[in-house]
Amino acid sequence: MKPIIVQDQVRLGVGRCVGLSLSGMSYRMFRSMITVSILALAVAFLSHVLCYSLLEQSTRLRAYEELTEYRLVGQWVTRLRSADTPAQVQEALAASDLGRVAEYRRWSGASAEAFEGARETAERLDALYAYLNNLPLTVRGVVLGDLDARQILQGAQNPGAYETLMSKLGDLNLRMPVEDAGALRSLVQESQPAMWAMIESIRQGHARAIEEVRRAGGGLDPVELLATSPPQLGRAIEQAGFAIGDEAESTLRSLKSHAQRLVDVQQLKPLLETSSVRAAMARRLSINPREVDLTRTINWLRNESRAKSLADELVKQDPRTELSATRLLALAESERKQDRLESIQGTTEPRARQGLLDLPNWTRWLVLVSFLVCAIGVINAMMMSVTERFTEIATMKCLGALDGFLLLMFFFEAAIQGLLGGLVGVVLGVGLAVLRGWITLGTLVFPSMPWSDVLTGGALSVAAGLLLGAVASIGPAWTAARLAPMEAMRVD
C-alpha cells in the first residue's frame, strides 16, 4: 500500500498577503470604494466633532484674552472713581491676588502680622462660604433662608445668631469644615470682626489714594484722566499705592487708547440725540428718527466717506466737538471688534485646556457618541464586505488556504481600507471644522488654531479608523474561515 505523505502547507509572507489584499481590492474596486467611503464618513464625523471642539475652545480663550484690555480700562476707571466694596476686598484677600494684596497692605497702615492674620481669616471664611453655598437647595434654604453665606456669618458675630446657626446645622446633622467648635467660634466671633475692621481701614486708604490721584490729575474724571494720560499720571498712581505693574508705560498707553474710546462714546451719544443729527442719520439709515441709536450708527460707519459725512453733521451741531472722521472710524472699528469678541467669548469665562481631551463634559459625550456611530458604521461595512465573499473563501480553502492565511488577508485588506478611509475622513472632517469655525467664529479661528492638538486629534481619528476597520473584520472573517468548504459554497 502506497504511503500517504502530508507535506507542510505553503505559508505566504506578510508582503505577499498585502499584495493579494491590494489585488483583491482592485478587482472589487466599486465595493472597496464603498467601504472606504463609509469609513471616511465615519472618521470625518469623529474628527469634525473633536477638532471643532478644540478650535472653538481655543478661539473663545483667545477672544477672552483680547478682551482683557477692554476690561482693564473699565477696572481702572472703577478703582480710580470709588473704593472697592468690602466684599471685593475680602474676595481679593481670600484669592491671594498678589497685586491687590500689595495695594491693600499699603493702604491698611497695619503691621505685617495683623494684615497677614486678616488675610488668613478671609481665606478660612471663604471656605465656609463655599461650604454653605454648595449645600443642597432645600438644606440651604433651611440654613440660610433668604440670605447668602456671607450675610449669615456676618450676623453670626452676635452670640444669639451664632447659636441659632449652630442649632440649625445640628438639627440637619451638618458640621462646618473647621477643626472643632472652639475654633469655629473663635473664627466667627473674634477673627471675623478684626478682619472687617482691617477691610474698613483698607477702604479708607483706597479712598485717600483716589483723592491723591485726582489732585495730581487736576480733578479730572478718571475716564478723561486716563484718556489724556499726563506725564505725571504713572508716578502719581504708584505713589498713591496702586499696583500698576512693571511695564507701567505700556499699560498706560493701552489704557489711554481705550479710555479715549470711552470719551468719544460719551461725546457721540448726546450728539446723536439732538434733532438735527438724528434726522440726518435717519435719512442715511432709512429708518424712523426715533430708532437712531449708537449701535445702528456704529454698524453704519463702515468707510471714510460715511465717517466724514457724520463728522460734518456733528460739527454743525457742536463746532467744539473733537470727533473727526478718523476718530469716528476708529471708534466704530473698536466697538465692532469688542462686540465680535464678546459674542465669541460667550457668557461664561473660558479656561485654558489642560491636555487634548480636557473638554467640557457635553463635548466628551458627543465625541463618545460619534465614536460609537463610527464603530457601528465601520462594523456594518466590514461585515457586508466579508460575508458576501463566502464563496470566494470556500474556493481558496479548497485550493489549500489555511484559516490563518484567510484571517491575515482580510485583516490587511480591512487595515488598508481603514487607513485610506481614515486619511480621507480626517481631511474632510478637519476641513469642515475649520470652515464651520470661520463661518460661526470669524477670522479669529486662524490665529487661534491649536495646530498641535488638531494634528494629534487627526492622528487619533486616523488610528481609530484603522483600528476599527481591522477589528471589525476579525469577527466575520473568523466565522468565514472556520466554515467547511462545502458549507461555505452553499452560502448565498
Secondary structure, 3 states (H helix, E strand, C coil): CCCCCCCCCCCCCHHHHHHHHHHHHHHCHHHHHHHHHHHHHHHHHHHHHHHHHHHHHHHHHHHHHHCHHHHHHHHHHHHHHCCCCHHHHHHHHHHCCHHHHHHHHHHHCCCHHHHHHHHHHHHHHHHHHHHHHCCCHHHHHHHHCCCCHHHHHHHCCCHHHHHHHHHHHHHCCCCCCCCCHHHHHHHHHHHHHHHHHHHHHHHHHHHHHHHHHHHHCCCCCHHHHHHHCCCCHHHHHHHCCCCCCCCHHHHHHHHHHHHHHHHHHHHHHHHHCCHHHHHHHHHHHCCCHHHCCHHHHHHHCCCHHHHHHHHHHHHHHCCCCCCCHHHHHHHHHHHHHHHHHHHHHCCCCCCCCCCCCCCCHHHHHHHHHHHHHHHHHHHHHHHHHHHCCHHHHHHHHHCCCCHHHHHHHHHHHHHHHHHHHHHHHHHHHHHHHHHHHHHHHHHHHCCCCCHHHHHHHHHHHHHHHHHHHHHHHHHHHHHHHHCCHHHHHCCC
